[in-house]
């Protein structure tokens, strides 16, 4: 069986709808992308953010993308040629690791990452490497979420009559899973909150923080390409036991976070029932969700 690539559950067509285009345009202005000659995207996956920001760069600009998955890099190179070959931007994609970026010092006006720091064992080392490849006076940018926040959000009005004790039980499971993942060296899924602290400790200055305006909503009727892609992605997660539906992975994290198996199994039985109900509602176009999320954009300058 072929080993799953990192973030494979998120790198399908639905990822193209993670950002509102007018917000990216605003963000490009805030980050001085129209004056950026060289942009570096670390953990670039299939190159999406480099492609999205490159449309705001001046002619003759250069975009580097780095990812440790050769398959993703191959797809990014192919897309650069087939979809963006007519532009005046030069794209170069390299296989490499975020804590040992295969680029020289002081090459980038802007070095960015998206949902990368939440997955790494040592975010401080990754930030140090991002600083190294950034020019003095250039910007280091991290687009990172707090993934625990949705556990305190509601999809339907009936859920507001919740049982406090039952909700606290679920929150305990979620918190222990997050803690266990971090204890096992697989990153912390809600790191976005503390990126400003990490940037300051790294020696970056003039830290700026914004929040994405994108809500990943699913509201009937499912009549747009964005909604269709999102529903298909959720159904795929249910069918393939991805994104929180894999029993053994979640049990391992829960135990590493200080939990016990009996408590986890009781939670899992409820999850399986909720999964069946969710699948039925999605298929009948009855599922409603405001799709709230919390994604930070944190930018800071490398000292001159």
Buried (B, 14 or more C-beta within 10 A) or exposed (E): EEEEBBBBBBBEEBBEBBBBEEBBBEBBEBBBBEEBEBBBBBBBBBBBBBBBBBBBBEEEBBBBBBBBBEEBBEBBBEBBEEEBEEBEBBBBBBBBBBBEBEBEEBBBBBBBBBBBBBBBEEBEBBBEBBBBBBBEEBBBBBBBBBBBBBEEEEBEEEEEEEEEEEEEBBEBBBBBBBBBBBBEEBBBBBBBBBBBEBBEEBEBEEBBEBEBEBEBEBBEEBEEEBBBBBBBBBBBBBEEBBEEBEEEBBBBBBBBBEBEEEBBEEBBEEBEEEBEEBBEBBEEBEBBBBBBBBBBBBBBBBEE
